[in-house]
Amino acid sequence: MKLKLFILGLFVLFGLIIFFSLQQRQPNQSGQSRGWGQRPDGAQDFGGSPSGTIKPRWSGPVPVAPKYKINYYKGLWSGPFYPEERTGIKIDPEKDKELGINIVMLQPGFEINSQGEVRYPPDFPTHEDMDARIGELATKFYKANIHVGLGITLTYKEKFSDAQKGEMWAGEPQPFPKEVVEKPGYLDKFNQVVGDMAKIAEKYHVYLFTPAGEVEGLWGMKVAPSWLQKIRPLVRKNYTGKLYYKGDLHNGEGDIMDFKGYDILGIVNTPVSPRASLEETRKIYVSDMERGLSWAKRDGVPEVVISEYGYLGNNQMESAAKIGLILKEGNKRLNGVFISIPEPAMAKASQSNEIISVIKKNFE
């Protein structure tokens, strides 16, 4: 009797092995190759959304982008990307349109661990989830006749965050440990993610695409300049829109960086003491702009923009006067300005009405 049960158990075991083997070999339902986030070590193995429930993916036709060409970027950096129930921030393209904004940057955050493994955000844990979210947001903004840009934020964590335990996903990117990021091949898997995201950008007619933001500060100058050129052919293989390097560069790193082949260069102005007069501030900002223009001329980059301005962190905003200053000087010299105006900070800003007024005045 024991022998019969043993033999029966073996048959059941072998049957399960064969079943799971066949399941592994089946293609996904769309019949397309899988994105990086859908591979066995992708984010779907991480545990899903922080709420413990996975919402149905958006499903709709590829939206038609606005027909007009942007001559001057009246940008919002960055528009709400994550679900309203998690951020408390409602996506309101019509409100953005009232400010005069003609392009909104979408900025999903990815994590990379010490081994170079990359995971998609828990809210959109696979390539298909990410594709659907960008399609959903593009549809909303296109209906308001606002273009969409797409950038990637990459945050280093020695070990991936555990969203199920309430840990914050990604967060503000900080410089990577040099001993990690300078390892040969460390960014190889991230490069695959960039390629996958470029395909999404192409699919939804995204106006401009940023492979990764401010890498000169995150990765250091031993890695950033060569990576910037190495990633370009991979992006161009999948994306035909404008290639945008969203930099900081206020420490002069552009003297060493190579921006050849990029269509837009984004810079951040040098931080200025709050005690500095508006005229002192203006001179520093103009000097920053002229320096960015010289880098662009050197490398044949057609357009230069302020990549973000306004938000100071800790729910603090720049003054309306300084925001007006950057918009005025940017309009004279550059090809656009991206304003960062997160709603929580604006709600606490004593000059919120003045800030809105000055943006409308300069973006009209």
BALOBA-1460 file (C-alpha; in Angstrom, 3 decimals):
// residues 364
<rec num="1" residu="m" x="0.000" y="0.000" z="0.000"/>
<rec num="2" residu="k" x="2.807" y="2.423" z="0.910"/>
<rec num="3" residu="l" x="4.572" y="1.573" z="-2.370"/>
<rec num="4" residu="k" x="1.419" y="2.393" z="-4.389"/>
<rec num="5" residu="l" x="1.043" y="5.740" z="-2.636"/>
<rec num="6" residu="f" x="4.717" y="6.519" z="-3.251"/>
<rec num="7" residu="i" x="4.377" y="5.746" z="-6.987"/>
<rec num="8" residu="l" x="1.182" y="7.836" z="-7.195"/>
<rec num="9" residu="g" x="2.987" y="10.746" z="-5.529"/>
<rec num="10" residu="l" x="5.784" y="10.571" z="-8.089"/>
<rec num="11" residu="f" x="3.273" y="10.736" z="-10.963"/>
<rec num="12" residu="v" x="1.641" y="13.821" z="-9.418"/>
<rec num="13" residu="l" x="5.044" y="15.495" z="-8.904"/>
<rec num="14" residu="f" x="6.159" y="14.859" z="-12.482"/>
<rec num="15" residu="g" x="2.817" y="16.138" z="-13.756"/>
<rec num="16" residu="l" x="3.215" y="19.423" z="-11.879"/>
<rec num="17" residu="i" x="6.762" y="19.859" z="-13.160"/>
<rec num="18" residu="i" x="5.626" y="19.404" z="-16.771"/>
<rec num="19" residu="f" x="2.675" y="21.785" z="-16.297"/>
<rec num="20" residu="f" x="4.789" y="24.626" z="-14.899"/>
<rec num="21" residu="s" x="7.461" y="24.061" z="-17.539"/>
<rec num="22" residu="l" x="4.888" y="24.522" z="-20.291"/>
<rec num="23" residu="q" x="3.513" y="27.648" z="-18.593"/>
<rec num="24" residu="q" x="6.997" y="29.203" z="-18.531"/>
<rec num="25" residu="r" x="7.310" y="28.701" z="-22.313"/>
<rec num="26" residu="q" x="4.027" y="30.312" z="-23.266"/>
<rec num="27" residu="p" x="4.194" y="33.838" z="-24.752"/>
<rec num="28" residu="n" x="2.349" y="36.705" z="-23.141"/>
<rec num="29" residu="q" x="-1.234" y="37.270" z="-24.270"/>
<rec num="30" residu="s" x="-0.371" y="40.091" z="-26.625"/>
<rec num="31" residu="g" x="2.108" y="37.847" z="-28.430"/>
<rec num="32" residu="q" x="4.783" y="40.564" z="-28.088"/>
<rec num="33" residu="s" x="8.198" y="40.276" z="-26.497"/>
<rec num="34" residu="r" x="8.263" y="41.127" z="-22.823"/>
<rec num="35" residu="g" x="9.560" y="44.371" z="-21.409"/>
<rec num="36" residu="w" x="12.237" y="44.292" z="-18.732"/>
<rec num="37" residu="g" x="9.705" y="44.729" z="-15.928"/>
<rec num="38" residu="q" x="7.872" y="41.585" z="-17.042"/>
<rec num="39" residu="r" x="10.815" y="39.222" z="-16.935"/>
<rec num="40" residu="p" x="11.112" y="36.700" z="-14.078"/>
<rec num="41" residu="d" x="13.216" y="39.104" z="-11.991"/>
<rec num="42" residu="g" x="11.021" y="42.108" z="-12.779"/>
<rec num="43" residu="a" x="8.931" y="44.253" z="-10.483"/>
<rec num="44" residu="q" x="5.809" y="42.103" z="-10.673"/>
<rec num="45" residu="d" x="7.597" y="39.725" z="-8.294"/>
<rec num="46" residu="f" x="7.978" y="42.554" z="-5.801"/>
<rec num="47" residu="g" x="4.456" y="42.570" z="-4.459"/>
<rec num="48" residu="g" x="2.184" y="44.840" z="-6.485"/>
<rec num="49" residu="s" x="0.750" y="48.185" z="-5.475"/>
<rec num="50" residu="p" x="1.231" y="49.665" z="-1.972"/>
<rec num="51" residu="s" x="-2.496" y="49.421" z="-1.263"/>
<rec num="52" residu="g" x="-2.453" y="45.649" z="-1.722"/>
<rec num="53" residu="t" x="-4.958" y="45.883" z="-4.577"/>
<rec num="54" residu="i" x="-4.120" y="46.122" z="-8.247"/>
<rec num="55" residu="k" x="-6.381" y="48.378" z="-10.290"/>
<rec num="56" residu="p" x="-7.352" y="47.351" z="-13.811"/>
<rec num="57" residu="r" x="-5.039" y="48.761" z="-16.438"/>
<rec num="58" residu="w" x="-6.247" y="51.638" z="-18.569"/>
<rec num="59" residu="s" x="-7.203" y="50.457" z="-22.006"/>
<rec num="60" residu="g" x="-7.917" y="52.730" z="-24.912"/>
<rec num="61" residu="p" x="-6.783" y="53.723" z="-28.380"/>
<rec num="62" residu="v" x="-3.461" y="55.479" z="-28.882"/>
<rec num="63" residu="p" x="-4.380" y="59.176" z="-28.493"/>
<rec num="64" residu="v" x="-3.733" y="61.816" z="-31.126"/>
<rec num="65" residu="a" x="-1.129" y="64.329" z="-29.963"/>
<rec num="66" residu="p" x="-1.601" y="68.079" z="-30.442"/>
<rec num="67" residu="k" x="-0.737" y="69.144" z="-33.972"/>
<rec num="68" residu="y" x="1.204" y="72.303" z="-33.173"/>
<rec num="69" residu="k" x="4.972" y="72.535" z="-32.894"/>
<rec num="70" residu="i" x="6.355" y="74.034" z="-29.710"/>
<rec num="71" residu="n" x="8.366" y="77.169" z="-30.431"/>
<rec num="72" residu="y" x="8.836" y="78.037" z="-26.756"/>
<rec num="73" residu="y" x="8.449" y="75.502" z="-23.938"/>
<rec num="74" residu="k" x="5.995" y="76.732" z="-21.323"/>
<rec num="75" residu="g" x="6.549" y="73.653" z="-19.248"/>
<rec num="76" residu="l" x="5.373" y="72.018" z="-16.051"/>
<rec num="77" residu="w" x="7.995" y="69.914" z="-14.261"/>
<rec num="78" residu="s" x="6.750" y="67.461" z="-13.399"/>
<rec num="79" residu="g" x="3.077" y="66.620" z="-13.739"/>
<rec num="80" residu="p" x="1.363" y="64.224" z="-11.308"/>
<rec num="81" residu="f" x="2.201" y="60.672" z="-12.377"/>
<rec num="82" residu="y" x="1.100" y="58.416" z="-9.545"/>
<rec num="83" residu="p" x="-2.526" y="57.593" z="-8.622"/>
<rec num="84" residu="e" x="-4.539" y="60.329" z="-6.958"/>
<rec num="85" residu="e" x="-5.529" y="58.053" z="-4.085"/>
<rec num="86" residu="r" x="-1.848" y="57.741" z="-3.186"/>
<rec num="87" residu="t" x="-0.709" y="61.330" z="-3.753"/>
<rec num="88" residu="g" x="-3.853" y="63.299" z="-2.997"/>
<rec num="89" residu="i" x="-3.134" y="65.365" z="-6.111"/>
<rec num="90" residu="k" x="-5.754" y="65.469" z="-8.841"/>
<rec num="91" residu="i" x="-4.627" y="65.509" z="-12.446"/>
<rec num="92" residu="d" x="-6.266" y="68.569" z="-13.979"/>
<rec num="93" residu="p" x="-5.059" y="69.338" z="-17.537"/>
<rec num="94" residu="e" x="-7.584" y="72.134" z="-17.955"/>
<rec num="95" residu="k" x="-6.115" y="73.908" z="-14.930"/>
<rec num="96" residu="d" x="-2.632" y="73.563" z="-16.427"/>
<rec num="97" residu="k" x="-3.945" y="74.929" z="-19.713"/>
<rec num="98" residu="e" x="-5.272" y="78.011" z="-17.895"/>
<rec num="99" residu="l" x="-1.709" y="78.704" z="-16.708"/>
<rec num="100" residu="g" x="-0.564" y="78.753" z="-20.330"/>
<rec num="101" residu="i" x="1.388" y="75.485" z="-20.072"/>
<rec num="102" residu="n" x="1.973" y="73.755" z="-23.400"/>
<rec num="103" residu="i" x="3.944" y="70.703" z="-22.228"/>
<rec num="104" residu="v" x="3.876" y="68.590" z="-19.067"/>
<rec num="105" residu="m" x="6.757" y="66.317" z="-18.100"/>
<rec num="106" residu="l" x="5.813" y="62.888" z="-16.745"/>
<rec num="107" residu="q" x="8.456" y="61.511" z="-14.415"/>
<rec num="108" residu="p" x="8.082" y="57.901" z="-13.214"/>
<rec num="109" residu="g" x="10.598" y="56.791" z="-10.597"/>
<rec num="110" residu="f" x="12.563" y="53.544" z="-10.789"/>
<rec num="111" residu="e" x="14.821" y="51.913" z="-8.225"/>
<rec num="112" residu="i" x="18.168" y="50.260" z="-8.854"/>
<rec num="113" residu="n" x="19.895" y="48.152" z="-6.217"/>
<rec num="114" residu="s" x="23.562" y="47.474" z="-5.493"/>
<rec num="115" residu="q" x="23.566" y="44.587" z="-7.987"/>
<rec num="116" residu="g" x="22.268" y="46.738" z="-10.837"/>
<rec num="117" residu="e" x="18.795" y="45.180" z="-10.812"/>
<rec num="118" residu="v" x="16.023" y="47.616" z="-11.729"/>
<rec num="119" residu="r" x="12.382" y="47.595" z="-10.695"/>
<rec num="120" residu="y" x="9.401" y="49.495" z="-11.958"/>
<rec num="121" residu="p" x="7.267" y="51.490" z="-9.458"/>
<rec num="122" residu="p" x="4.930" y="49.309" z="-7.363"/>
<rec num="123" residu="d" x="1.886" y="51.156" z="-8.720"/>
<rec num="124" residu="f" x="2.901" y="50.178" z="-12.269"/>
<rec num="125" residu="p" x="5.067" y="47.109" z="-11.733"/>
<rec num="126" residu="t" x="5.421" y="45.852" z="-15.307"/>
<rec num="127" residu="h" x="6.215" y="47.312" z="-18.672"/>
<rec num="128" residu="e" x="2.594" y="46.825" z="-19.713"/>
<rec num="129" residu="d" x="1.349" y="48.653" z="-16.599"/>
<rec num="130" residu="m" x="3.708" y="51.534" z="-17.320"/>
<rec num="131" residu="d" x="2.654" y="51.614" z="-20.960"/>
<rec num="132" residu="a" x="-1.015" y="51.817" z="-19.942"/>
<rec num="133" residu="r" x="-0.411" y="54.603" z="-17.407"/>
<rec num="134" residu="i" x="1.461" y="56.787" z="-19.876"/>
<rec num="135" residu="g" x="-1.241" y="56.148" z="-22.466"/>
<rec num="136" residu="e" x="-3.897" y="57.166" z="-19.945"/>
<rec num="137" residu="l" x="-2.141" y="60.405" z="-19.004"/>
<rec num="138" residu="a" x="-1.274" y="61.275" z="-22.606"/>
<rec num="139" residu="t" x="-4.943" y="60.896" z="-23.510"/>
<rec num="140" residu="k" x="-5.970" y="63.348" z="-20.769"/>
<rec num="141" residu="f" x="-3.391" y="66.000" z="-21.625"/>
<rec num="142" residu="y" x="-3.842" y="65.707" z="-25.381"/>
<rec num="143" residu="k" x="-7.557" y="66.395" z="-24.953"/>
<rec num="144" residu="a" x="-6.539" y="69.701" z="-23.348"/>
<rec num="145" residu="n" x="-4.182" y="70.371" z="-26.303"/>
<rec num="146" residu="i" x="-1.099" y="70.008" z="-24.072"/>
<rec num="147" residu="h" x="1.963" y="68.077" z="-25.204"/>
<rec num="148" residu="v" x="3.616" y="65.444" z="-22.996"/>
<rec num="149" residu="g" x="7.276" y="64.792" z="-22.259"/>
<rec num="150" residu="l" x="8.637" y="61.688" z="-20.550"/>
<rec num="151" residu="g" x="11.648" y="61.413" z="-18.278"/>
<rec num="152" residu="i" x="13.096" y="58.730" z="-16.021"/>
<rec num="153" residu="t" x="14.089" y="59.215" z="-12.394"/>
<rec num="154" residu="l" x="16.457" y="56.591" z="-11.010"/>
<rec num="155" residu="t" x="17.015" y="56.188" z="-7.267"/>
<rec num="156" residu="y" x="19.722" y="54.017" z="-5.733"/>
<rec num="157" residu="k" x="18.801" y="51.684" z="-2.893"/>
<rec num="158" residu="e" x="21.204" y="49.071" z="-1.581"/>
<rec num="159" residu="k" x="18.159" y="46.810" z="-1.352"/>
<rec num="160" residu="f" x="14.809" y="47.491" z="-2.988"/>
<rec num="161" residu="s" x="12.186" y="49.270" z="-0.882"/>
<rec num="162" residu="d" x="9.507" y="47.054" z="0.596"/>
<rec num="163" residu="a" x="6.308" y="48.882" z="-0.236"/>
<rec num="164" residu="q" x="4.242" y="46.359" z="1.691"/>
<rec num="165" residu="k" x="5.963" y="47.503" z="4.883"/>
<rec num="166" residu="g" x="5.242" y="51.149" z="4.186"/>
<rec num="167" residu="e" x="8.726" y="52.088" z="2.998"/>
<rec num="168" residu="m" x="8.862" y="55.055" z="0.637"/>
<rec num="169" residu="w" x="9.394" y="54.044" z="-2.973"/>
<rec num="170" residu="a" x="12.324" y="55.730" z="-4.730"/>
<rec num="171" residu="g" x="12.253" y="59.205" z="-3.161"/>
<rec num="172" residu="e" x="14.556" y="62.097" z="-3.998"/>
<rec num="173" residu="p" x="17.537" y="60.747" z="-5.977"/>
<rec num="174" residu="q" x="20.891" y="61.075" z="-4.242"/>
<rec num="175" residu="p" x="24.448" y="60.532" z="-5.550"/>
<rec num="176" residu="f" x="25.252" y="56.859" z="-6.063"/>
<rec num="177" residu="p" x="28.149" y="55.205" z="-4.211"/>
<rec num="178" residu="k" x="31.109" y="55.510" z="-6.569"/>
<rec num="179" residu="e" x="32.283" y="51.975" z="-5.878"/>
<rec num="180" residu="v" x="28.906" y="50.739" z="-7.140"/>
<rec num="181" residu="v" x="28.072" y="52.932" z="-10.128"/>
<rec num="182" residu="e" x="31.600" y="52.788" z="-11.549"/>
<rec num="183" residu="k" x="31.564" y="48.986" z="-11.790"/>
<rec num="184" residu="p" x="31.690" y="47.866" z="-15.436"/>
<rec num="185" residu="g" x="28.224" y="46.768" z="-16.558"/>
<rec num="186" residu="y" x="26.416" y="48.111" z="-13.507"/>
<rec num="187" residu="l" x="23.944" y="50.124" z="-15.618"/>
<rec num="188" residu="d" x="23.339" y="47.442" z="-18.273"/>
<rec num="189" residu="k" x="19.901" y="46.459" z="-16.970"/>
<rec num="190" residu="f" x="18.890" y="50.068" z="-16.551"/>
<rec num="191" residu="n" x="19.856" y="50.660" z="-20.182"/>
<rec num="192" residu="q" x="17.329" y="47.970" z="-21.141"/>
<rec num="193" residu="v" x="14.665" y="49.828" z="-19.170"/>
<rec num="194" residu="v" x="15.556" y="53.052" z="-21.000"/>
<rec num="195" residu="g" x="15.101" y="51.252" z="-24.305"/>
<rec num="196" residu="d" x="11.711" y="49.926" z="-23.217"/>
<rec num="197" residu="m" x="10.589" y="53.378" z="-22.055"/>
<rec num="198" residu="a" x="11.706" y="54.910" z="-25.346"/>
<rec num="199" residu="k" x="9.349" y="52.498" z="-27.121"/>
<rec num="200" residu="i" x="6.476" y="53.737" z="-24.966"/>
<rec num="201" residu="a" x="7.438" y="57.352" z="-25.722"/>
<rec num="202" residu="e" x="7.325" y="56.617" z="-29.431"/>
<rec num="203" residu="k" x="4.007" y="54.769" z="-29.208"/>
<rec num="204" residu="y" x="2.239" y="57.689" z="-27.527"/>
<rec num="205" residu="h" x="3.842" y="60.469" z="-29.615"/>
<rec num="206" residu="v" x="5.692" y="61.917" z="-26.617"/>
<rec num="207" residu="y" x="7.197" y="65.261" z="-27.645"/>
<rec num="208" residu="l" x="10.495" y="64.855" z="-25.837"/>
<rec num="209" residu="f" x="12.203" y="62.033" z="-23.953"/>
<rec num="210" residu="t" x="14.802" y="62.100" z="-21.181"/>
<rec num="211" residu="p" x="16.758" y="58.835" z="-20.659"/>
<rec num="212" residu="a" x="17.656" y="59.810" z="-17.080"/>
<rec num="213" residu="g" x="17.804" y="63.136" z="-15.298"/>
<rec num="214" residu="e" x="20.869" y="64.897" z="-13.863"/>
<rec num="215" residu="v" x="23.172" y="61.898" z="-14.144"/>
<rec num="216" residu="e" x="26.226" y="64.145" z="-13.884"/>
<rec num="217" residu="g" x="25.335" y="64.716" z="-10.234"/>
<rec num="218" residu="l" x="24.012" y="61.222" z="-9.504"/>
<rec num="219" residu="w" x="26.748" y="59.124" z="-11.095"/>
<rec num="220" residu="g" x="29.721" y="61.456" z="-11.223"/>
<rec num="221" residu="m" x="31.876" y="62.585" z="-14.095"/>
<rec num="222" residu="k" x="33.633" y="59.242" z="-14.572"/>
<rec num="223" residu="v" x="30.364" y="57.677" z="-15.678"/>
<rec num="224" residu="a" x="27.927" y="60.350" z="-16.889"/>
<rec num="225" residu="p" x="29.680" y="61.760" z="-19.999"/>
<rec num="226" residu="s" x="30.310" y="58.388" z="-21.656"/>
<rec num="227" residu="w" x="26.870" y="57.016" z="-20.674"/>
<rec num="228" residu="l" x="25.154" y="60.030" z="-22.214"/>
<rec num="229" residu="q" x="26.577" y="59.083" z="-25.610"/>
<rec num="230" residu="k" x="26.331" y="55.317" z="-25.125"/>
<rec num="231" residu="i" x="22.577" y="55.447" z="-24.455"/>
<rec num="232" residu="r" x="21.792" y="57.710" z="-27.395"/>
<rec num="233" residu="p" x="21.830" y="55.045" z="-30.180"/>
<rec num="234" residu="l" x="19.615" y="52.763" z="-28.083"/>
<rec num="235" residu="v" x="17.049" y="55.522" z="-27.602"/>
<rec num="236" residu="r" x="17.213" y="56.535" z="-31.253"/>
<rec num="237" residu="k" x="16.573" y="52.944" z="-32.278"/>
<rec num="238" residu="n" x="13.165" y="53.162" z="-30.582"/>
<rec num="239" residu="y" x="12.227" y="56.853" z="-30.487"/>
<rec num="240" residu="t" x="12.053" y="59.527" z="-33.194"/>
<rec num="241" residu="g" x="10.992" y="62.557" z="-31.129"/>
<rec num="242" residu="k" x="13.190" y="65.122" z="-29.425"/>
<rec num="243" residu="l" x="15.981" y="63.792" z="-27.210"/>
<rec num="244" residu="y" x="16.314" y="65.917" z="-24.088"/>
<rec num="245" residu="y" x="19.150" y="65.929" z="-21.581"/>
<rec num="246" residu="k" x="17.609" y="67.172" z="-18.369"/>
<rec num="247" residu="g" x="20.650" y="68.320" z="-16.440"/>
<rec num="248" residu="d" x="21.484" y="70.350" z="-13.389"/>
<rec num="249" residu="l" x="24.988" y="71.457" z="-14.431"/>
<rec num="250" residu="h" x="25.127" y="74.558" z="-12.234"/>
<rec num="251" residu="n" x="28.598" y="73.486" z="-11.045"/>
<rec num="252" residu="g" x="29.949" y="73.784" z="-14.576"/>
<rec num="253" residu="e" x="29.917" y="70.081" z="-15.464"/>
<rec num="254" residu="g" x="28.895" y="71.019" z="-18.997"/>
<rec num="255" residu="d" x="32.532" y="71.967" z="-19.639"/>
<rec num="256" residu="i" x="33.293" y="68.228" z="-19.658"/>
<rec num="257" residu="m" x="29.981" y="66.694" z="-20.749"/>
<rec num="258" residu="d" x="29.304" y="65.860" z="-24.391"/>
<rec num="259" residu="f" x="25.772" y="66.773" z="-25.529"/>
<rec num="260" residu="k" x="26.253" y="65.981" z="-29.216"/>
<rec num="261" residu="g" x="23.202" y="64.350" z="-30.796"/>
<rec num="262" residu="y" x="20.754" y="65.779" z="-28.257"/>
<rec num="263" residu="d" x="17.995" y="68.141" z="-29.349"/>
<rec num="264" residu="i" x="17.419" y="69.994" z="-26.085"/>
<rec num="265" residu="l" x="19.717" y="70.848" z="-23.180"/>
<rec num="266" residu="g" x="18.171" y="71.531" z="-19.783"/>
<rec num="267" residu="i" x="20.040" y="73.454" z="-17.092"/>
<rec num="268" residu="v" x="19.323" y="74.484" z="-13.510"/>
<rec num="269" residu="n" x="20.303" y="77.894" z="-12.216"/>
<rec num="270" residu="t" x="22.895" y="78.353" z="-9.496"/>
<rec num="271" residu="p" x="21.295" y="78.595" z="-6.028"/>
<rec num="272" residu="v" x="21.291" y="82.199" z="-4.858"/>
<rec num="273" residu="s" x="21.124" y="83.441" z="-1.277"/>
<rec num="274" residu="p" x="17.634" y="84.561" z="-0.232"/>
<rec num="275" residu="r" x="19.291" y="87.795" z="0.942"/>
<rec num="276" residu="a" x="20.601" y="88.601" z="-2.552"/>
<rec num="277" residu="s" x="18.867" y="91.430" z="-4.354"/>
<rec num="278" residu="l" x="16.843" y="90.767" z="-7.474"/>
<rec num="279" residu="e" x="19.521" y="92.458" z="-9.578"/>
<rec num="280" residu="e" x="22.273" y="90.247" z="-8.108"/>
<rec num="281" residu="t" x="20.063" y="87.221" z="-8.707"/>
<rec num="282" residu="r" x="19.359" y="88.308" z="-12.273"/>
<rec num="283" residu="k" x="23.077" y="88.622" z="-13.083"/>
<rec num="284" residu="i" x="23.790" y="85.110" z="-11.774"/>
<rec num="285" residu="y" x="20.854" y="83.626" z="-13.677"/>
<rec num="286" residu="v" x="21.828" y="85.359" z="-16.907"/>
<rec num="287" residu="s" x="25.403" y="84.099" z="-16.509"/>
<rec num="288" residu="d" x="24.060" y="80.546" z="-16.061"/>
<rec num="289" residu="m" x="21.933" y="80.879" z="-19.187"/>
<rec num="290" residu="e" x="24.820" y="82.190" z="-21.264"/>
<rec num="291" residu="r" x="26.994" y="79.300" z="-20.112"/>
<rec num="292" residu="g" x="24.313" y="76.775" z="-21.083"/>
<rec num="293" residu="l" x="23.980" y="78.413" z="-24.491"/>
<rec num="294" residu="s" x="27.736" y="78.156" z="-25.023"/>
<rec num="295" residu="w" x="27.691" y="74.405" z="-24.297"/>
<rec num="296" residu="a" x="24.801" y="73.943" z="-26.689"/>
<rec num="297" residu="k" x="26.585" y="75.912" z="-29.432"/>
<rec num="298" residu="r" x="29.769" y="73.903" z="-28.908"/>
<rec num="299" residu="d" x="27.935" y="70.571" z="-29.308"/>
<rec num="300" residu="g" x="25.345" y="71.576" z="-31.892"/>
<rec num="301" residu="v" x="22.314" y="71.339" z="-29.578"/>
<rec num="302" residu="p" x="19.499" y="73.455" z="-31.106"/>
<rec num="303" residu="e" x="17.542" y="74.313" z="-27.934"/>
<rec num="304" residu="v" x="18.285" y="75.241" z="-24.312"/>
<rec num="305" residu="v" x="15.732" y="75.388" z="-21.494"/>
<rec num="306" residu="i" x="15.559" y="75.834" z="-17.742"/>
<rec num="307" residu="s" x="14.796" y="72.258" z="-16.731"/>
<rec num="308" residu="e" x="13.003" y="73.124" z="-13.486"/>
<rec num="309" residu="y" x="12.458" y="76.146" z="-11.307"/>
<rec num="310" residu="g" x="10.157" y="77.162" z="-8.485"/>
<rec num="311" residu="y" x="10.022" y="74.394" z="-5.914"/>
<rec num="312" residu="l" x="12.616" y="74.603" z="-3.133"/>
<rec num="313" residu="g" x="11.784" y="71.392" z="-1.272"/>
<rec num="314" residu="n" x="10.062" y="70.907" z="2.087"/>
<rec num="315" residu="n" x="6.864" y="72.378" z="0.615"/>
<rec num="316" residu="q" x="8.548" y="75.724" z="0.001"/>
<rec num="317" residu="m" x="8.283" y="77.788" z="-3.191"/>
<rec num="318" residu="e" x="10.485" y="80.516" z="-4.607"/>
<rec num="319" residu="s" x="9.043" y="84.021" z="-4.398"/>
<rec num="320" residu="a" x="6.769" y="85.292" z="-7.141"/>
<rec num="321" residu="a" x="9.390" y="87.943" z="-7.952"/>
<rec num="322" residu="k" x="12.120" y="85.370" z="-8.608"/>
<rec num="323" residu="i" x="9.792" y="83.160" z="-10.639"/>
<rec num="324" residu="g" x="8.891" y="86.209" z="-12.702"/>
<rec num="325" residu="l" x="12.593" y="86.937" z="-13.121"/>
<rec num="326" residu="i" x="13.464" y="83.479" z="-14.437"/>
<rec num="327" residu="l" x="10.518" y="83.537" z="-16.818"/>
<rec num="328" residu="k" x="11.384" y="86.987" z="-18.139"/>
<rec num="329" residu="e" x="15.075" y="86.277" z="-18.667"/>
<rec num="330" residu="g" x="14.376" y="82.818" z="-20.064"/>
<rec num="331" residu="n" x="11.990" y="84.294" z="-22.601"/>
<rec num="332" residu="k" x="14.706" y="86.695" z="-23.772"/>
<rec num="333" residu="r" x="17.510" y="84.165" z="-24.132"/>
<rec num="334" residu="l" x="16.345" y="80.538" z="-24.134"/>
<rec num="335" residu="n" x="13.836" y="78.198" z="-25.747"/>
<rec num="336" residu="g" x="11.706" y="77.629" z="-22.669"/>
<rec num="337" residu="v" x="11.320" y="77.248" z="-18.920"/>
<rec num="338" residu="f" x="9.856" y="74.349" z="-16.950"/>
<rec num="339" residu="i" x="8.205" y="75.503" z="-13.730"/>
<rec num="340" residu="s" x="7.834" y="73.090" z="-10.796"/>
<rec num="341" residu="i" x="4.686" y="73.975" z="-8.851"/>
<rec num="342" residu="p" x="3.579" y="71.007" z="-6.727"/>
<rec num="343" residu="e" x="0.150" y="71.590" z="-5.214"/>
<rec num="344" residu="p" x="1.123" y="70.927" z="-1.557"/>
<rec num="345" residu="a" x="3.815" y="73.597" z="-1.774"/>
<rec num="346" residu="m" x="1.527" y="76.046" z="-3.520"/>
<rec num="347" residu="a" x="-1.139" y="75.515" z="-0.864"/>
<rec num="348" residu="k" x="1.343" y="76.625" z="1.790"/>
<rec num="349" residu="a" x="3.008" y="79.413" z="-0.204"/>
<rec num="350" residu="s" x="2.114" y="82.855" z="1.107"/>
<rec num="351" residu="q" x="2.457" y="84.228" z="-2.444"/>
<rec num="352" residu="s" x="0.521" y="81.482" z="-4.215"/>
<rec num="353" residu="n" x="-1.863" y="83.907" z="-5.939"/>
<rec num="354" residu="e" x="1.035" y="86.085" z="-7.068"/>
<rec num="355" residu="i" x="2.934" y="83.039" z="-8.350"/>
<rec num="356" residu="i" x="-0.039" y="81.904" z="-10.414"/>
<rec num="357" residu="s" x="-0.499" y="85.426" z="-11.747"/>
<rec num="358" residu="v" x="3.137" y="85.791" z="-12.804"/>
<rec num="359" residu="i" x="3.146" y="82.404" z="-14.538"/>
<rec num="360" residu="k" x="-0.007" y="83.258" z="-16.485"/>
<rec num="361" residu="k" x="1.419" y="86.643" z="-17.442"/>
<rec num="362" residu="n" x="4.637" y="85.165" z="-18.816"/>
<rec num="363" residu="f" x="3.125" y="82.017" z="-20.333"/>
<rec num="364" residu="e" x="0.231" y="83.746" z="-22.103"/>
